[in-house]
Amino acid sequence: MTIDHSQDFSQNTAPVMPKVTLPTMFRLGLFNMGLGLMAVLTLAVLNRVMIKELAIPASITAGILAMSQIIAPAKVWIGQLSDAKPLFKLHRTGYVRLGTIFFGIIIFVAVQIVWQLGYLVRDGNGWVWSFATISLTITLGLFLLLYGLAVSTSSTPFTALLVDISDDDNRSKIVSVSWSMLMVGIILGGITGKVVLDKIQPSSQNIVSNVLSSDFINKIPIAVLQKPINLLFIIVPIIVFGLVLIATWGVEKKYSRYETRSVFANQSENITIRQALKVLTASRQTGIFFLFVTVVNISLFMQEAVLEPYGGEVFRMSIGETTLLNSYWGIGILIGYGITGFQIIPKIGKKATSRLGCVLVAICFILIILAGFTQQQIVLKSSLILFGFATGVTTISAISLMLDLTAAETAGTFIGTWGLAQAFSRALATFSGGLVLDLGKSLFNLPVLAYGLVFGIQAIGMILSISILKHVNVAEFKNNTKAAIAQVMEGDLDG
């Protein structure tokens, strides 16, 4: 038994279906806004409380929180699962909602373990390695691992849903709106966290008269910390789940093209992980784009670990002033997100926009280096706004291109793979940023040159990514994956 090889399995042959409207795009963006809120809750509030209020060593805190990223390889499996096994009769929505419920519960339980670890530190007048602290640290790390798995269970199928409901002509707009909402969530989360933390600063009744002011923050009773922070970790996950319900309500049933695009949709047996990986590796374009995503992310985010120190050491900025540096970057990103999806990509295309974004980012890193020689804060802030805009252009175009390089039959598997590339490269970027800065300080006496080495390598990385981008070919990818899908189908039918 054979199948018609001439059948076009690409996304362009789907019958005419309702187009996602702009209000629905913003509604979908509520999911990413919720993820932004949760990111601040864990990486900002929980991180701050563990290190500052509870005096848990920063290295241990960072290691525990990093556990949520170590689970990144599971994204591929989760994505494939959403391709093959519908949950509550839907391929994506059920996983999105279930993952949201689980990560809300898991993070609350994790916070309760944090308090127990905090009590041990207080009782021991500092961090002491013992059976109790080791056991609680391992347990907390496992819960953060589960948290990362739950977030992936929600976010990977959601991104696959964006593939299912979009077409070539509106995909960049959906991505633009959705990722803009992610930034809005991060901003709102930062404001919420600040309001809560400000309320639990030491007051006169918490201060022991013979304690130095630098120790005041560690003298806030844990019982005083627990109530508002526990409340925050109850209310925010509930709000996020509400946002997820609103974001996904009826969207997959109305707009998803999965059933009409996927040749596996109506088969008695769904695609297996082995078959999905066969399709995934059928085209050399998968490896090329994986490399592109990795190089771009490393080049973009090496500065995360060094930007605030750069402002302090080179520009003599206060702690409060350096904290605001990411806000200038964020403003530029939001502008870049909006303009890219609705103006630039429709005019020049996704690949050309990605190339433009990479060039702009490289130029901005040079401007940031030159700003250091002027030591003028306004020059640095202006450069960061431009850098944010360039980052927005690069991000939206790369994500839009990523969704094009995704086969309908194995959308979840591909999205999981791209998510793995992003998680791997972000972790490597943070580590290498600090490593290169230390190298720069050992080579140069001038701080501006040490930091300039980091930014200079980032600029070189962006130029390198352009050379990789030249080899990205969406048409080749679609032809290769179409042939692989046909082979998988023939293998099933014949054997």
N, C-alpha and C positions, 0 to 999 in steps of 0.2 A: 504494500500500500504506500502511495506517495502523496506528497502535497505539492501544491502549485508554487514553484520557486519564484514565479513572477509576482506573487502577492507581496504588496508593500507593507511591511510591518512597522514602518516608521510612523511617527506621531502625526505626520501631515495628512494621513489618509482617513483619520477619524471623521465620522459623519458630523454634519453641522449640529452643534449643541449650544445651549445658552452660554454666552460669554460672561465671565466674571466681571461684575460691575465695580465701579470705584468704591461705593459704600461697602461692598462685600470684601474688597481688598483691605480696607481699613479694619473691618470686622475680623478678618483673618490675622491681621497684624496684632490683635489683642493677645494672641498666643505668645508671640515673641516679646510683647510688652511684659507679660507674666514671667517669662524666662529672665528678662532683665531685672525684674524685681527680686527674683530668687537668687540671681547671681550676686547682687549687692548684699542680700541677706547673709549669704554664706561667705563670700570672699571679702566683704567689707566689715559688716557688723560682727559676725562670728569670729573672724580673724582678729579684729580689734579687741573684742572682749577676752579672747583666750590669751592674747599677748599682754595687753595693758592691764586689764582689770584682774585677771586671774594669775598673771605672771608665769604662764606656761611658756617655756622657751620658744623663741620664734622659729627655730629650725624644726622643732617637733610639731609646732602648729602648721607650718608650711607643708611638712611631710604628710600630716594627717589630711589636710585639705586637698593635697595633690592626688590623693587616692581616688577622688571622684573623676580624675582625668585618665588614670591608669587603665580604666575599664574601656577606653576608647575602641579597642579592637572588636568589642562586642557589638559595636554599631553595625558592622557588616552582617552579623548573624541576625540582629533585630530587624534590620532592613529587609533581609531575605524572608524572615518570618512574616512580615507584613505583606510581602508580595504573595506568599504561598498560602497563608492561613488566615482567612478573614476572622475577625473577632466581633461578635455581635452583628454578624452579616455585613460588616464593612472592613475593607482592607486596611484603612489608615486610622479612622476616627476612634475606634475602640481602643487601639494601642495608645493613642495620644491621651485619651481621658484616663485610662487605667494607669499609665505612667505618671500622670499628674497627681492622682490620688496617692500613689505609693511614695513619690518623692516628698510630698507634703507630710506624710506620716513619719517617714524615715528621718527627715531632718529634725523634726520635733523630738523624736527619741534620742537622736544624736546630741542635741542640746542638753538633755537631761544627764547624759553621760559626761558631758563637758563640766557640768556643775559638780559631779562627784569627783572628777579629776581636780577641779579647782579646790575642793575641800581638802584633798590630800596635800596639795601644794601649800595651802594656808596652814594646815596642821603641822607640816614639816618645816615651816618658815622658809620655803623655797623648794625648788625642784630637786627631788631625791629619787634616784632609781631604786625601785623596790618591786616586789612581786605585784603589789596592788597597782602602782603607777604603770608598770609594763602591761598588765592585764587590761586595764582601762584604756590605755593608748592603743593597743591592738584591737580591742573591741570597737573603739571609736573609729579607727581606721577602716574596719570592716563595714561599719555603717555608712561611712562616706563613700566606700566602694559601691555599696548597694544604692546609695543616693545617685551616684554617677550612672549606674545601670538604669535606674528608674527615669532619670532625665533623658538618657539616650532612647529609652523605650518610648518616650513621648516625642522628643524632638526629631529623631530620624524619620519615623513615619509621617510626621507633619511636613517635613521638607519634601518627602516623596509625594505627599498629597498635592503640593504646589506644582509638581511635575504633572500629576494626573489631571489637574483642573485647568492647566494653562496651555496656550498655543504659542507659537513662535512670536506672534505679533503683540502679545500682551504679557509675556513672561517677565520681561525686565521691569515692567510697571508693578507687577505683583511683588517681585523681589524688593524693589525700591521702597514700596510702602511698608512691607513687612519688616525689613531691617531698620527702617527709620523708627518704627514702633519699638524695636528692641532698644534703641538708644533712649527713647522716651521712658521706657521702663527702668533703665539704669539711672536716669536722672531722677525720676520719681522715687526710686529705691534709695538713692543717696540722700534725698531730702528727708524721707521717712526715717532712715537710720539716724540721721543727724538729730532730728527732733527727739527721738527716743533716747539716744545717748546723752543729749544735753540735759534731759530730765533726771538722769541718774548720776550726774557729776557729784563729787563730794560736797556735802553741806556741813554746816557747823556741827550738827549732832553726830556726823560720821567721823569727825576729825579728832584724833587723839592729840592732846595738847603738846606732848613731848616728841611728836613725830615730825620729821622734816617735811616741807611742802612737797618734795619730789616723791615722797612715799604716800601721800594722801590717797592717790587713786587706788592703791592696793589695799587701803583700809576700808573701802566700801564693803559692808557685809554682803556675802553672797546672797543672803535672803533678800536684800534690797535690790540686788541685780536681777534675781530670778523672776520676780513678778512681771515687770514691764517687758523683759526680753522674751520670756515664755509667751506672754500675750502677743508679742510681735510675731513669734514663730507659729502661733495658732492662726491669727487673723490674716496674715499675708498669704499663706498657702491656701486658705479658704477663698480669699479674693482671687488668687491666681486660678483656682479651679473654676470659679465663676466666670472668669475671663475666657478660659479654655472652652467652657460650654457655649458661651456666646459666639466665640470665634469659629467653632466647628459645627454649630447647629445647622443641620440640613445641607451643608456645603457639599459633602462627598456624594450624597444621593442626587443632588441637582446638577453638579458641574463635572464630576469625575468622568474622564474618558477611559479609565482603566479597562472596563469591560469590553470596549470597542477597539482599543488599541492593542491589548495583549492577546496573543494567540493562545495563551495558556488559561485565559480567564474562564472558559467554558469547558475545559478538559476535566475528565473524571478524576485525574490525579494532578495535583499542582506541581509546579516546578520545584525541584529539590535543590538543596544547597550546592550539591556537586554540579548540577546543571547551571545554576545561577553563576557559580564561579567560572564555569566554562565560557559562558557568555561574557562575563566580566573581563576575562583575560583573552578574549578572541581578537581584540584589536590592540595594536601597539599604541594607539591613541590613549588608552587607559593609563598606561605607564607614563607616557609623555605628559599628560595633564596632571597626573599625580605628582610628578616632579615639578611641574609649573606651580601648582598650589603650594607645595612645600617650600620652594624657593621664595615665592611671593610672601608667604606668611612669615618666614624667618626674617626676610628683609624688612617687612613692615613693623614687626613687633619686637625686634632686639632692643629698641629704645625704651620699652616699657619699664625695664629695670634701672635705667640710667637717666631718664628725663628729669625727675625731681632733683636728684643729686647734681645734675648739670646746672639747673637753675640756681641751686644753693651755692655751689662751689665756684662757678664761673661768673654768675650774675649777682651774687650776694643777696639772693632773695630769701625771705623768711620762710618758715615751714608752711605757714598759711598761704603765702604767695605761690610756692611751688605746688601746693595741693591743687591750686586752680589751673595749673598748666594744662592738665588733661581736659579741662572744661573748654579751653580755646580750641584744642584739637577736636573735641566733641562737636562744637558749633560748626566747624568746617566739615566734619563728617556728615552731619545732618543736611547741610546745604548740598554736599556732593551726592548724597543718596537721592535726594529729590530731583535734582537736575539730570543726573545720569539716566535714571530709569525712564523719565518722561521726555527728555530733550536730546541727550547726546546719543544714546544707543539707537533710538528710532531713526536718527539722521545718518550715522556713520557705521552702525553695526556693532556687534558685541566684541568681536576680536579686535577691531580697530580701536574701540573704546578701551579695552584692556591694555593695548599698546600705549595709548595716550596716557592712561592712568599711571603706568609704570614709569614713563618718561617724566611726568609731573612729580611723582614721588621722589625720583632720583634728584631732580632739580631742587626740590624742597629740602632734602637732606644737605645739599651744598649750601643752601641759604641758612639753614640752622647752624652749620659750622661757621659760616661767615658772621652770623649774629654773635657768636662767641667772641670774636675778635673785636667787635664794637662794644660788647658788654652793656648794650642798651636793651633794657627789658622789653620795650615796645617793639623792637626789631624781632626779638625772639617770639613774642606773642603773635605778631603778624605772620611770621614764618610758620608757626604752629597752626594758625587758622588755614593757611594755604595748604599745609601738609595734611590737615584733616580733610579738606576738600579733595585733594588728590587721592587720599586713602578711600574716600567715599566712592570716587570714580572707579578706582581699581577694584574695590570690593564688590560693588553691584555688578560691574561688567563680568568679573570672574565668576560670581555665583550664577549669573544668567547663562554664561557659557557652560558652566558646570551642569546646569539643568538640561542644556542641549545635548551634552555628552552623557546622557542617561537613557538607557533603553527602557521602553514602557513596560516590557515583561519583567524586568528586574530592577525597577526604579529604586526600590528600597535598598537593594544590595549595593547599587552604585552610590546612592546617597550616603550609605554607611561607610563606603570606601573613601569618599571625599571627606566625610566627617573625621575619619581616622587620620587622613593626611593633614587636616587642619589642626587636630588635637596634638599630633606628633610634632608638627612644625612649631606650634605655639610654645610647647614645653621646651623644645630645643632652642627657640628664640630667646626665651627668658634666661635660660642657663648660659647660652653663648654671649648674650649681652653683657652680663657681669664678668664673664671670663675675658672677653676682649677688652673691657674697661680696665681690669687688673693688669692685663698685658700692656695696655697703653700707658698706664701709670708707671710701669717698670721701665718703659722705653723713653718717656718724655717727662721733663720737669714741669712743663706748662700744662695745667689741667685742661685747657681748651684743646690741646693737641691729643690728650688722652681720650677725651670724649669725642673729639673729631674722628679718631680712628674707628670708633663704633659707628658713627653716622656715615663715614666714608665707605665702610664695608657694606652698610645697608644700601647705599647708592649703587655700588658695584653689583650687589645682588639683584637690584631691580633691573639693571641693564642686562644682566645674565638671564633674567626671567623673560626679557623680550626676545632673546635669541632662542629660548625654549618655545615661546609662544609661536614662533614662525613655523614650527613643525606640527602645531595643533591643527587638525583638519576634521571638521564636523562631518563632512560628507563621507570621508574614508571611514570614520567611526561607525556611522549608520550602516554603511555597506557591509563592514566586517561583522557587526553584531547581528545584522539581518541574516547573514549567511550562517552564523553560529546558531541562531535561534532555529533556522530551518533544519540544521543538522541535528539539533536536540530533538526537534519534533519528529524527524525521520527515524532517529534512533529509538524513540518511544514507540512509534507506530510499527516499526519493523521488528522490534525485539521485545 
